[in-house]
């Protein structure tokens, strides 16, 4: 079982902590097995949806006789089927995710732990989940899994994945939108180091293809607070470019710029209909996962 082995990104302690969390789609989903989520397919299942006129071939047992008594019309009740959720977790594997200063792990390790947590939550509640990594495009795709047994090899292979190369989030999301042929809940985990408007265009493509999008914006605390003091050399992990700054002189302006960037990202995600959450790499997995599970 996936929860019993001591995987790097899903140790048993974390699996036990998060097991009770629930994750669902906010929209009707289409799937192949009975599960927790509403489907746009109508049938004689669980949730009442609407009435329609009786027609030859409809089951007489579905006629609502109370409605007939009031309207003199034969009406049948339509129900909305409940089905499983298809989810795809997209993890940013560009070199910028190797950053670590205030957090106990790199942004990449944190993103992988988040991904492992979501995959585990999905399969234990009977849903189907897949995992993909990207930098300037989708670089690695895992086949969908629907049980802890089939999840275990994925968790094991995740331990050998690395973050490298330059990132292009928009291009990767466009590619993902074309690769996902059925409606999915898409969970994007990234440090979003790209202009917000470009990220939003990628999200809009996913939404246009009827996917539901959840964005987890992963940050190291140092990227928010700029705790360094004095003269500091910064290095871009993707381009290796260097910049010399006087941290004390720019801290206030830097903090305002970062907050403006986060606000803009949040605003654009909301405008696209995507859920948006920021997480610091010092945040526990339980707290981070519960942001979406409890929202």
ChimeraX commands (.cxc) that place a marker at each C-alpha (Angstrom):
marker #1 position 0.00,0.00,0.00 radius 0.5
marker #1 position 1.24,3.52,-0.82 radius 0.5
marker #1 position 0.54,4.75,2.70 radius 0.5
marker #1 position 2.61,2.02,4.40 radius 0.5
marker #1 position 5.95,2.58,2.66 radius 0.5
marker #1 position 8.26,5.38,3.62 radius 0.5
marker #1 position 8.26,7.29,0.33 radius 0.5
marker #1 position 10.28,10.50,0.25 radius 0.5
marker #1 position 7.29,12.61,-0.75 radius 0.5
marker #1 position 4.62,10.68,1.15 radius 0.5
marker #1 position 5.88,9.25,4.45 radius 0.5
marker #1 position 3.35,7.17,6.41 radius 0.5
marker #1 position 2.93,9.90,9.03 radius 0.5
marker #1 position 1.80,12.41,6.39 radius 0.5
marker #1 position -0.45,9.86,4.67 radius 0.5
marker #1 position -2.17,9.17,7.98 radius 0.5
marker #1 position -2.61,12.90,8.68 radius 0.5
marker #1 position -4.19,13.77,5.34 radius 0.5
marker #1 position -6.23,10.62,4.75 radius 0.5
marker #1 position -9.42,12.14,6.14 radius 0.5
marker #1 position -9.34,15.16,3.83 radius 0.5
marker #1 position -11.80,15.16,0.93 radius 0.5
marker #1 position -11.17,16.61,-2.50 radius 0.5
marker #1 position -13.95,17.25,-4.99 radius 0.5
marker #1 position -14.71,19.15,-8.15 radius 0.5
marker #1 position -16.93,22.23,-8.03 radius 0.5
marker #1 position -18.34,21.31,-11.46 radius 0.5
marker #1 position -20.12,18.23,-12.83 radius 0.5
marker #1 position -17.51,15.73,-13.99 radius 0.5
marker #1 position -17.58,12.76,-16.35 radius 0.5
marker #1 position -16.09,9.42,-15.37 radius 0.5
marker #1 position -16.39,5.67,-15.59 radius 0.5
marker #1 position -16.90,4.45,-12.01 radius 0.5
marker #1 position -19.25,5.46,-9.26 radius 0.5
marker #1 position -17.66,8.00,-6.94 radius 0.5
marker #1 position -18.14,11.27,-5.08 radius 0.5
marker #1 position -18.73,13.75,-7.88 radius 0.5
marker #1 position -21.65,14.99,-9.93 radius 0.5
marker #1 position -21.78,14.07,-13.61 radius 0.5
marker #1 position -23.60,15.91,-16.42 radius 0.5
marker #1 position -24.94,12.51,-17.52 radius 0.5
marker #1 position -28.54,11.92,-16.47 radius 0.5
marker #1 position -29.85,8.61,-15.18 radius 0.5
marker #1 position -31.79,7.05,-12.34 radius 0.5
marker #1 position -29.14,7.60,-9.71 radius 0.5
marker #1 position -28.79,9.72,-6.59 radius 0.5
marker #1 position -29.39,13.43,-7.01 radius 0.5
marker #1 position -32.66,14.86,-8.40 radius 0.5
marker #1 position -31.98,17.35,-11.19 radius 0.5
marker #1 position -35.15,18.33,-13.09 radius 0.5
marker #1 position -38.48,17.25,-14.62 radius 0.5
marker #1 position -39.14,16.43,-18.25 radius 0.5
marker #1 position -42.22,15.38,-20.22 radius 0.5
marker #1 position -42.89,11.65,-20.31 radius 0.5
marker #1 position -42.09,10.11,-23.71 radius 0.5
marker #1 position -42.57,6.58,-25.12 radius 0.5
marker #1 position -39.72,4.42,-23.86 radius 0.5
marker #1 position -39.41,6.18,-20.50 radius 0.5
marker #1 position -39.95,4.00,-17.45 radius 0.5
marker #1 position -43.50,4.54,-16.08 radius 0.5
marker #1 position -42.07,4.16,-12.57 radius 0.5
marker #1 position -40.37,7.54,-12.99 radius 0.5
marker #1 position -43.66,9.39,-13.50 radius 0.5
marker #1 position -44.28,11.86,-10.70 radius 0.5
marker #1 position -47.97,11.34,-9.92 radius 0.5
marker #1 position -48.11,14.32,-7.57 radius 0.5
marker #1 position -47.13,16.59,-10.45 radius 0.5
marker #1 position -49.70,14.85,-12.69 radius 0.5
marker #1 position -52.44,15.50,-10.12 radius 0.5
marker #1 position -51.63,19.21,-10.13 radius 0.5
marker #1 position -50.92,19.78,-13.83 radius 0.5
marker #1 position -52.63,16.90,-15.68 radius 0.5
marker #1 position -49.27,16.27,-17.40 radius 0.5
marker #1 position -47.14,13.16,-17.27 radius 0.5
marker #1 position -43.75,14.31,-16.00 radius 0.5
marker #1 position -40.77,12.17,-15.08 radius 0.5
marker #1 position -37.97,12.97,-12.71 radius 0.5
marker #1 position -34.43,13.17,-14.07 radius 0.5
marker #1 position -31.50,12.48,-11.78 radius 0.5
marker #1 position -27.91,13.58,-11.99 radius 0.5
marker #1 position -25.53,10.66,-11.85 radius 0.5
marker #1 position -22.61,10.61,-9.49 radius 0.5
marker #1 position -19.29,9.55,-10.93 radius 0.5
marker #1 position -15.58,9.54,-10.30 radius 0.5
marker #1 position -13.28,12.51,-10.72 radius 0.5
marker #1 position -10.45,12.60,-13.23 radius 0.5
marker #1 position -7.59,14.75,-12.00 radius 0.5
marker #1 position -4.22,15.76,-13.39 radius 0.5
marker #1 position -1.48,17.20,-11.18 radius 0.5
marker #1 position 1.00,19.43,-13.05 radius 0.5
marker #1 position 4.32,20.04,-11.28 radius 0.5
marker #1 position 6.74,22.78,-12.33 radius 0.5
marker #1 position 10.19,21.21,-12.74 radius 0.5
marker #1 position 12.10,24.27,-13.96 radius 0.5
marker #1 position 15.40,25.15,-12.29 radius 0.5
marker #1 position 13.96,28.02,-10.25 radius 0.5
marker #1 position 12.23,25.41,-8.08 radius 0.5
marker #1 position 15.65,24.44,-6.66 radius 0.5
marker #1 position 15.62,27.59,-4.51 radius 0.5
marker #1 position 15.76,27.13,-0.75 radius 0.5
marker #1 position 16.58,29.59,2.00 radius 0.5
marker #1 position 14.05,29.92,4.82 radius 0.5
marker #1 position 12.14,26.74,4.11 radius 0.5
marker #1 position 13.28,23.28,5.25 radius 0.5
marker #1 position 13.20,21.95,1.67 radius 0.5
marker #1 position 13.53,23.30,-1.86 radius 0.5
marker #1 position 10.46,24.57,-3.64 radius 0.5
marker #1 position 10.69,21.54,-5.92 radius 0.5
marker #1 position 10.68,19.04,-3.07 radius 0.5
marker #1 position 7.75,20.88,-1.54 radius 0.5
marker #1 position 5.87,20.86,-4.86 radius 0.5
marker #1 position 6.49,17.12,-5.20 radius 0.5
marker #1 position 5.22,16.51,-1.66 radius 0.5
marker #1 position 2.08,18.49,-2.47 radius 0.5
marker #1 position 1.61,16.49,-5.65 radius 0.5
marker #1 position 2.07,13.19,-3.81 radius 0.5
marker #1 position -0.46,14.29,-1.21 radius 0.5
marker #1 position -3.06,15.18,-3.83 radius 0.5
marker #1 position -2.51,11.94,-5.73 radius 0.5
marker #1 position -2.96,9.96,-2.53 radius 0.5
marker #1 position -6.11,11.84,-1.53 radius 0.5
marker #1 position -7.62,11.23,-4.93 radius 0.5
marker #1 position -6.99,7.50,-5.15 radius 0.5
marker #1 position -8.08,6.70,-1.59 radius 0.5
marker #1 position -11.46,8.31,-2.32 radius 0.5
marker #1 position -11.84,6.21,-5.47 radius 0.5
marker #1 position -10.84,8.72,-8.12 radius 0.5
marker #1 position -8.42,8.60,-11.05 radius 0.5
marker #1 position -5.32,10.79,-10.96 radius 0.5
marker #1 position -2.34,11.41,-13.22 radius 0.5
marker #1 position 0.90,13.35,-12.79 radius 0.5
marker #1 position 2.92,15.42,-15.25 radius 0.5
marker #1 position 6.10,17.48,-14.91 radius 0.5
marker #1 position 6.97,20.49,-17.05 radius 0.5
marker #1 position 9.53,23.25,-17.56 radius 0.5
marker #1 position 9.26,24.92,-20.98 radius 0.5
marker #1 position 6.82,22.17,-21.96 radius 0.5
marker #1 position 5.50,18.91,-20.57 radius 0.5
marker #1 position 8.57,16.73,-19.96 radius 0.5
marker #1 position 7.21,13.68,-18.13 radius 0.5
marker #1 position 3.74,12.11,-18.02 radius 0.5
marker #1 position 2.66,9.29,-15.74 radius 0.5
marker #1 position -0.29,7.09,-16.64 radius 0.5
marker #1 position -3.43,7.62,-14.53 radius 0.5
marker #1 position -3.68,5.61,-11.32 radius 0.5
marker #1 position -6.78,4.74,-9.32 radius 0.5
marker #1 position -5.48,2.74,-6.35 radius 0.5
marker #1 position -2.73,2.93,-3.76 radius 0.5
marker #1 position -1.13,-0.13,-5.36 radius 0.5
marker #1 position -0.76,1.56,-8.75 radius 0.5
marker #1 position 0.24,4.83,-7.07 radius 0.5
marker #1 position 3.27,3.25,-5.33 radius 0.5
marker #1 position 5.47,2.99,-8.48 radius 0.5
marker #1 position 4.67,6.63,-9.29 radius 0.5
marker #1 position 5.69,7.78,-5.82 radius 0.5
marker #1 position 8.92,5.80,-6.15 radius 0.5
marker #1 position 9.79,7.28,-9.54 radius 0.5
marker #1 position 9.02,10.79,-8.29 radius 0.5
marker #1 position 12.06,10.48,-6.03 radius 0.5
marker #1 position 14.36,10.47,-9.08 radius 0.5
marker #1 position 12.83,13.55,-10.71 radius 0.5
marker #1 position 14.86,16.77,-10.79 radius 0.5
marker #1 position 14.16,20.44,-11.49 radius 0.5
marker #1 position 16.17,21.81,-14.39 radius 0.5
marker #1 position 16.01,24.10,-17.39 radius 0.5
marker #1 position 14.08,27.26,-18.10 radius 0.5
marker #1 position 10.36,27.38,-17.50 radius 0.5
marker #1 position 7.50,28.47,-19.71 radius 0.5
marker #1 position 4.29,28.01,-17.76 radius 0.5
marker #1 position 1.96,29.39,-20.41 radius 0.5
marker #1 position 3.36,27.12,-23.13 radius 0.5
marker #1 position 3.19,24.11,-20.80 radius 0.5
marker #1 position -0.44,24.80,-19.91 radius 0.5
marker #1 position -1.36,25.15,-23.58 radius 0.5
marker #1 position 0.27,21.77,-24.20 radius 0.5
marker #1 position -1.50,20.19,-21.23 radius 0.5
marker #1 position -4.84,21.53,-22.47 radius 0.5
marker #1 position -4.33,19.71,-25.76 radius 0.5
marker #1 position -3.12,16.48,-24.14 radius 0.5
marker #1 position -6.09,16.16,-21.77 radius 0.5
marker #1 position -8.90,14.94,-24.00 radius 0.5
marker #1 position -11.50,14.45,-21.24 radius 0.5
marker #1 position -12.67,16.87,-18.60 radius 0.5
marker #1 position -10.25,17.02,-15.64 radius 0.5
marker #1 position -9.61,18.76,-12.38 radius 0.5
marker #1 position -6.16,20.23,-13.09 radius 0.5
marker #1 position -3.96,21.04,-10.10 radius 0.5
marker #1 position -1.06,23.32,-11.07 radius 0.5
marker #1 position 1.84,23.47,-8.59 radius 0.5
marker #1 position 4.45,26.09,-9.50 radius 0.5
marker #1 position 6.41,29.10,-8.29 radius 0.5
marker #1 position 4.76,31.01,-11.18 radius 0.5
marker #1 position 7.87,32.95,-12.17 radius 0.5
marker #1 position 6.27,34.34,-15.29 radius 0.5
marker #1 position 4.19,37.46,-15.91 radius 0.5
marker #1 position 0.70,36.84,-14.46 radius 0.5
marker #1 position -1.05,37.67,-17.74 radius 0.5
marker #1 position 0.89,34.90,-19.52 radius 0.5
marker #1 position 0.03,32.34,-16.84 radius 0.5
marker #1 position -3.62,33.42,-17.09 radius 0.5
marker #1 position -3.67,32.75,-20.83 radius 0.5
marker #1 position -2.61,29.16,-20.20 radius 0.5
marker #1 position -5.26,28.75,-17.51 radius 0.5
marker #1 position -7.90,30.19,-19.83 radius 0.5
marker #1 position -7.03,27.55,-22.43 radius 0.5
marker #1 position -7.62,24.81,-19.85 radius 0.5
marker #1 position -10.88,26.43,-18.78 radius 0.5
marker #1 position -11.97,26.80,-22.40 radius 0.5
marker #1 position -11.47,23.03,-22.77 radius 0.5
marker #1 position -13.84,22.60,-19.78 radius 0.5
marker #1 position -11.17,21.67,-17.24 radius 0.5
marker #1 position -11.39,22.97,-13.68 radius 0.5
marker #1 position -8.13,24.55,-12.49 radius 0.5
marker #1 position -6.60,24.83,-9.03 radius 0.5
marker #1 position -3.35,26.80,-8.67 radius 0.5
marker #1 position -0.89,26.27,-5.83 radius 0.5
marker #1 position 1.72,29.05,-5.81 radius 0.5
marker #1 position 4.80,27.73,-3.98 radius 0.5
marker #1 position 7.18,30.26,-2.43 radius 0.5
marker #1 position 10.14,30.20,-0.08 radius 0.5
marker #1 position 9.67,32.72,2.72 radius 0.5
marker #1 position 12.80,34.57,1.59 radius 0.5
marker #1 position 11.10,35.43,-1.69 radius 0.5
marker #1 position 8.44,37.31,0.24 radius 0.5
marker #1 position 10.41,38.96,3.04 radius 0.5
marker #1 position 13.92,39.42,1.52 radius 0.5
marker #1 position 15.63,38.69,4.87 radius 0.5
marker #1 position 19.18,39.17,3.60 radius 0.5
marker #1 position 21.10,42.20,4.82 radius 0.5
marker #1 position 23.71,44.41,3.24 radius 0.5
marker #1 position 25.23,43.81,-0.17 radius 0.5
marker #1 position 23.89,40.58,-1.68 radius 0.5
marker #1 position 24.49,38.84,-5.00 radius 0.5
marker #1 position 21.38,37.19,-6.42 radius 0.5
marker #1 position 21.62,34.46,-9.07 radius 0.5
marker #1 position 18.88,33.41,-11.46 radius 0.5
marker #1 position 18.70,29.61,-11.19 radius 0.5
marker #1 position 17.37,29.27,-14.75 radius 0.5
marker #1 position 19.65,31.68,-16.64 radius 0.5
marker #1 position 22.62,31.93,-14.21 radius 0.5
marker #1 position 22.44,35.72,-14.50 radius 0.5
marker #1 position 23.69,37.59,-11.43 radius 0.5
marker #1 position 22.51,40.81,-9.82 radius 0.5
marker #1 position 24.17,42.75,-7.00 radius 0.5
marker #1 position 21.72,44.46,-4.65 radius 0.5
marker #1 position 21.75,46.43,-1.40 radius 0.5
marker #1 position 19.06,44.45,0.41 radius 0.5
marker #1 position 18.33,47.01,3.13 radius 0.5
marker #1 position 17.76,49.79,0.60 radius 0.5
marker #1 position 15.34,47.92,-1.64 radius 0.5
marker #1 position 13.47,45.78,0.93 radius 0.5
marker #1 position 10.41,48.02,1.25 radius 0.5
marker #1 position 10.01,48.50,-2.51 radius 0.5
marker #1 position 10.65,44.80,-3.06 radius 0.5
marker #1 position 7.95,43.79,-0.58 radius 0.5
marker #1 position 5.44,46.09,-2.27 radius 0.5
marker #1 position 6.31,44.67,-5.68 radius 0.5
marker #1 position 5.95,41.08,-4.49 radius 0.5
marker #1 position 2.59,41.81,-2.88 radius 0.5
marker #1 position 1.42,43.52,-6.06 radius 0.5
marker #1 position 2.50,40.51,-8.09 radius 0.5
marker #1 position 0.66,38.11,-5.76 radius 0.5
marker #1 position -2.46,40.27,-5.82 radius 0.5
marker #1 position -2.40,40.39,-9.62 radius 0.5
marker #1 position -1.95,36.63,-9.88 radius 0.5
marker #1 position -4.86,36.09,-7.49 radius 0.5
marker #1 position -7.06,38.55,-9.40 radius 0.5
marker #1 position -6.34,36.99,-12.78 radius 0.5
marker #1 position -6.90,33.44,-11.51 radius 0.5
marker #1 position -10.23,34.52,-10.05 radius 0.5
marker #1 position -11.12,36.10,-13.37 radius 0.5
marker #1 position -10.36,32.79,-15.10 radius 0.5
marker #1 position -12.49,30.88,-12.60 radius 0.5
marker #1 position -9.45,29.14,-11.08 radius 0.5
marker #1 position -8.86,28.58,-7.37 radius 0.5
marker #1 position -5.60,30.21,-6.26 radius 0.5
marker #1 position -3.61,29.48,-3.11 radius 0.5
marker #1 position -0.18,30.64,-1.98 radius 0.5
marker #1 position 1.89,28.29,0.16 radius 0.5
marker #1 position 5.18,28.93,1.94 radius 0.5
marker #1 position 7.57,25.96,1.99 radius 0.5
marker #1 position 7.42,26.12,5.80 radius 0.5
marker #1 position 3.68,25.29,5.70 radius 0.5
marker #1 position 2.78,21.74,6.76 radius 0.5
marker #1 position 1.39,19.39,4.12 radius 0.5
marker #1 position -1.84,18.99,6.08 radius 0.5
marker #1 position -2.40,22.74,6.16 radius 0.5
marker #1 position -1.44,23.20,2.51 radius 0.5
marker #1 position -3.68,20.42,1.21 radius 0.5
marker #1 position -6.56,21.52,3.41 radius 0.5
marker #1 position -6.59,24.93,1.69 radius 0.5
marker #1 position -8.37,23.35,-1.28 radius 0.5
marker #1 position -9.97,20.41,0.47 radius 0.5
marker #1 position -11.65,22.70,3.00 radius 0.5
marker #1 position -12.42,25.67,0.73 radius 0.5
marker link #1:1,2 radius 0.2
marker link #1:2,3 radius 0.2
marker link #1:3,4 radius 0.2
marker link #1:4,5 radius 0.2
marker link #1:5,6 radius 0.2
marker link #1:6,7 radius 0.2
marker link #1:7,8 radius 0.2
marker link #1:8,9 radius 0.2
marker link #1:9,10 radius 0.2
marker link #1:10,11 radius 0.2
marker link #1:11,12 radius 0.2
marker link #1:12,13 radius 0.2
marker link #1:13,14 radius 0.2
marker link #1:14,15 radius 0.2
marker link #1:15,16 radius 0.2
marker link #1:16,17 radius 0.2
marker link #1:17,18 radius 0.2
marker link #1:18,19 radius 0.2
marker link #1:19,20 radius 0.2
marker link #1:20,21 radius 0.2
marker link #1:21,22 radius 0.2
marker link #1:22,23 radius 0.2
marker link #1:23,24 radius 0.2
marker link #1:24,25 radius 0.2
marker link #1:25,26 radius 0.2
marker link #1:26,27 radius 0.2
marker link #1:27,28 radius 0.2
marker link #1:28,29 radius 0.2
marker link #1:29,30 radius 0.2
marker link #1:30,31 radius 0.2
marker link #1:31,32 radius 0.2
marker link #1:32,33 radius 0.2
marker link #1:33,34 radius 0.2
marker link #1:34,35 radius 0.2
marker link #1:35,36 radius 0.2
marker link #1:36,37 radius 0.2
marker link #1:37,38 radius 0.2
marker link #1:38,39 radius 0.2
marker link #1:39,40 radius 0.2
marker link #1:40,41 radius 0.2
marker link #1:41,42 radius 0.2
marker link #1:42,43 radius 0.2
marker link #1:43,44 radius 0.2
marker link #1:44,45 radius 0.2
marker link #1:45,46 radius 0.2
marker link #1:46,47 radius 0.2
marker link #1:47,48 radius 0.2
marker link #1:48,49 radius 0.2
marker link #1:49,50 radius 0.2
marker link #1:50,51 radius 0.2
marker link #1:51,52 radius 0.2
marker link #1:52,53 radius 0.2
marker link #1:53,54 radius 0.2
marker link #1:54,55 radius 0.2
marker link #1:55,56 radius 0.2
marker link #1:56,57 radius 0.2
marker link #1:57,58 radius 0.2
marker link #1:58,59 radius 0.2
marker link #1:59,60 radius 0.2
marker link #1:60,61 radius 0.2
marker link #1:61,62 radius 0.2
marker link #1:62,63 radius 0.2
marker link #1:63,64 radius 0.2
marker link #1:64,65 radius 0.2
marker link #1:65,66 radius 0.2
marker link #1:66,67 radius 0.2
marker link #1:67,68 radius 0.2
marker link #1:68,69 radius 0.2
marker link #1:69,70 radius 0.2
marker link #1:70,71 radius 0.2
marker link #1:71,72 radius 0.2
marker link #1:72,73 radius 0.2
marker link #1:73,74 radius 0.2
marker link #1:74,75 radius 0.2
marker link #1:75,76 radius 0.2
marker link #1:76,77 radius 0.2
marker link #1:77,78 radius 0.2
marker link #1:78,79 radius 0.2
marker link #1:79,80 radius 0.2
marker link #1:80,81 radius 0.2
marker link #1:81,82 radius 0.2
marker link #1:82,83 radius 0.2
marker link #1:83,84 radius 0.2
marker link #1:84,85 radius 0.2
marker link #1:85,86 radius 0.2
marker link #1:86,87 radius 0.2
marker link #1:87,88 radius 0.2
marker link #1:88,89 radius 0.2
marker link #1:89,90 radius 0.2
marker link #1:90,91 radius 0.2
marker link #1:91,92 radius 0.2
marker link #1:92,93 radius 0.2
marker link #1:93,94 radius 0.2
marker link #1:94,95 radius 0.2
marker link #1:95,96 radius 0.2
marker link #1:96,97 radius 0.2
marker link #1:97,98 radius 0.2
marker link #1:98,99 radius 0.2
marker link #1:99,100 radius 0.2
marker link #1:100,101 radius 0.2
marker link #1:101,102 radius 0.2
marker link #1:102,103 radius 0.2
marker link #1:103,104 radius 0.2
marker link #1:104,105 radius 0.2
marker link #1:105,106 radius 0.2
marker link #1:106,107 radius 0.2
marker link #1:107,108 radius 0.2
marker link #1:108,109 radius 0.2
marker link #1:109,110 radius 0.2
marker link #1:110,111 radius 0.2
marker link #1:111,112 radius 0.2
marker link #1:112,113 radius 0.2
marker link #1:113,114 radius 0.2
marker link #1:114,115 radius 0.2
marker link #1:115,116 radius 0.2
marker link #1:116,117 radius 0.2
marker link #1:117,118 radius 0.2
marker link #1:118,119 radius 0.2
marker link #1:119,120 radius 0.2
marker link #1:120,121 radius 0.2
marker link #1:121,122 radius 0.2
marker link #1:122,123 radius 0.2
marker link #1:123,124 radius 0.2
marker link #1:124,125 radius 0.2
marker link #1:125,126 radius 0.2
marker link #1:126,127 radius 0.2
marker link #1:127,128 radius 0.2
marker link #1:128,129 radius 0.2
marker link #1:129,130 radius 0.2
marker link #1:130,131 radius 0.2
marker link #1:131,132 radius 0.2
marker link #1:132,133 radius 0.2
marker link #1:133,134 radius 0.2
marker link #1:134,135 radius 0.2
marker link #1:135,136 radius 0.2
marker link #1:136,137 radius 0.2
marker link #1:137,138 radius 0.2
marker link #1:138,139 radius 0.2
marker link #1:139,140 radius 0.2
marker link #1:140,141 radius 0.2
marker link #1:141,142 radius 0.2
marker link #1:142,143 radius 0.2
marker link #1:143,144 radius 0.2
marker link #1:144,145 radius 0.2
marker link #1:145,146 radius 0.2
marker link #1:146,147 radius 0.2
marker link #1:147,148 radius 0.2
marker link #1:148,149 radius 0.2
marker link #1:149,150 radius 0.2
marker link #1:150,151 radius 0.2
marker link #1:151,152 radius 0.2
marker link #1:152,153 radius 0.2
marker link #1:153,154 radius 0.2
marker link #1:154,155 radius 0.2
marker link #1:155,156 radius 0.2
marker link #1:156,157 radius 0.2
marker link #1:157,158 radius 0.2
marker link #1:158,159 radius 0.2
marker link #1:159,160 radius 0.2
marker link #1:160,161 radius 0.2
marker link #1:161,162 radius 0.2
marker link #1:162,163 radius 0.2
marker link #1:163,164 radius 0.2
marker link #1:164,165 radius 0.2
marker link #1:165,166 radius 0.2
marker link #1:166,167 radius 0.2
marker link #1:167,168 radius 0.2
marker link #1:168,169 radius 0.2
marker link #1:169,170 radius 0.2
marker link #1:170,171 radius 0.2
marker link #1:171,172 radius 0.2
marker link #1:172,173 radius 0.2
marker link #1:173,174 radius 0.2
marker link #1:174,175 radius 0.2
marker link #1:175,176 radius 0.2
marker link #1:176,177 radius 0.2
marker link #1:177,178 radius 0.2
marker link #1:178,179 radius 0.2
marker link #1:179,180 radius 0.2
marker link #1:180,181 radius 0.2
marker link #1:181,182 radius 0.2
marker link #1:182,183 radius 0.2
marker link #1:183,184 radius 0.2
marker link #1:184,185 radius 0.2
marker link #1:185,186 radius 0.2
marker link #1:186,187 radius 0.2
marker link #1:187,188 radius 0.2
marker link #1:188,189 radius 0.2
marker link #1:189,190 radius 0.2
marker link #1:190,191 radius 0.2
marker link #1:191,192 radius 0.2
marker link #1:192,193 radius 0.2
marker link #1:193,194 radius 0.2
marker link #1:194,195 radius 0.2
marker link #1:195,196 radius 0.2
marker link #1:196,197 radius 0.2
marker link #1:197,198 radius 0.2
marker link #1:198,199 radius 0.2
marker link #1:199,200 radius 0.2
marker link #1:200,201 radius 0.2
marker link #1:201,202 radius 0.2
marker link #1:202,203 radius 0.2
marker link #1:203,204 radius 0.2
marker link #1:204,205 radius 0.2
marker link #1:205,206 radius 0.2
marker link #1:206,207 radius 0.2
marker link #1:207,208 radius 0.2
marker link #1:208,209 radius 0.2
marker link #1:209,210 radius 0.2
marker link #1:210,211 radius 0.2
marker link #1:211,212 radius 0.2
marker link #1:212,213 radius 0.2
marker link #1:213,214 radius 0.2
marker link #1:214,215 radius 0.2
marker link #1:215,216 radius 0.2
marker link #1:216,217 radius 0.2
marker link #1:217,218 radius 0.2
marker link #1:218,219 radius 0.2
marker link #1:219,220 radius 0.2
marker link #1:220,221 radius 0.2
marker link #1:221,222 radius 0.2
marker link #1:222,223 radius 0.2
marker link #1:223,224 radius 0.2
marker link #1:224,225 radius 0.2
marker link #1:225,226 radius 0.2
marker link #1:226,227 radius 0.2
marker link #1:227,228 radius 0.2
marker link #1:228,229 radius 0.2
marker link #1:229,230 radius 0.2
marker link #1:230,231 radius 0.2
marker link #1:231,232 radius 0.2
marker link #1:232,233 radius 0.2
marker link #1:233,234 radius 0.2
marker link #1:234,235 radius 0.2
marker link #1:235,236 radius 0.2
marker link #1:236,237 radius 0.2
marker link #1:237,238 radius 0.2
marker link #1:238,239 radius 0.2
marker link #1:239,240 radius 0.2
marker link #1:240,241 radius 0.2
marker link #1:241,242 radius 0.2
marker link #1:242,243 radius 0.2
marker link #1:243,244 radius 0.2
marker link #1:244,245 radius 0.2
marker link #1:245,246 radius 0.2
marker link #1:246,247 radius 0.2
marker link #1:247,248 radius 0.2
marker link #1:248,249 radius 0.2
marker link #1:249,250 radius 0.2
marker link #1:250,251 radius 0.2
marker link #1:251,252 radius 0.2
marker link #1:252,253 radius 0.2
marker link #1:253,254 radius 0.2
marker link #1:254,255 radius 0.2
marker link #1:255,256 radius 0.2
marker link #1:256,257 radius 0.2
marker link #1:257,258 radius 0.2
marker link #1:258,259 radius 0.2
marker link #1:259,260 radius 0.2
marker link #1:260,261 radius 0.2
marker link #1:261,262 radius 0.2
marker link #1:262,263 radius 0.2
marker link #1:263,264 radius 0.2
marker link #1:264,265 radius 0.2
marker link #1:265,266 radius 0.2
marker link #1:266,267 radius 0.2
marker link #1:267,268 radius 0.2
marker link #1:268,269 radius 0.2
marker link #1:269,270 radius 0.2
marker link #1:270,271 radius 0.2
marker link #1:271,272 radius 0.2
marker link #1:272,273 radius 0.2
marker link #1:273,274 radius 0.2
marker link #1:274,275 radius 0.2
marker link #1:275,276 radius 0.2
marker link #1:276,277 radius 0.2
marker link #1:277,278 radius 0.2
marker link #1:278,279 radius 0.2
marker link #1:279,280 radius 0.2
marker link #1:280,281 radius 0.2
marker link #1:281,282 radius 0.2
marker link #1:282,283 radius 0.2
marker link #1:283,284 radius 0.2
marker link #1:284,285 radius 0.2
marker link #1:285,286 radius 0.2
marker link #1:286,287 radius 0.2
marker link #1:287,288 radius 0.2
marker link #1:288,289 radius 0.2
marker link #1:289,290 radius 0.2
marker link #1:290,291 radius 0.2
marker link #1:291,292 radius 0.2
marker link #1:292,293 radius 0.2
marker link #1:293,294 radius 0.2
marker link #1:294,295 radius 0.2
view
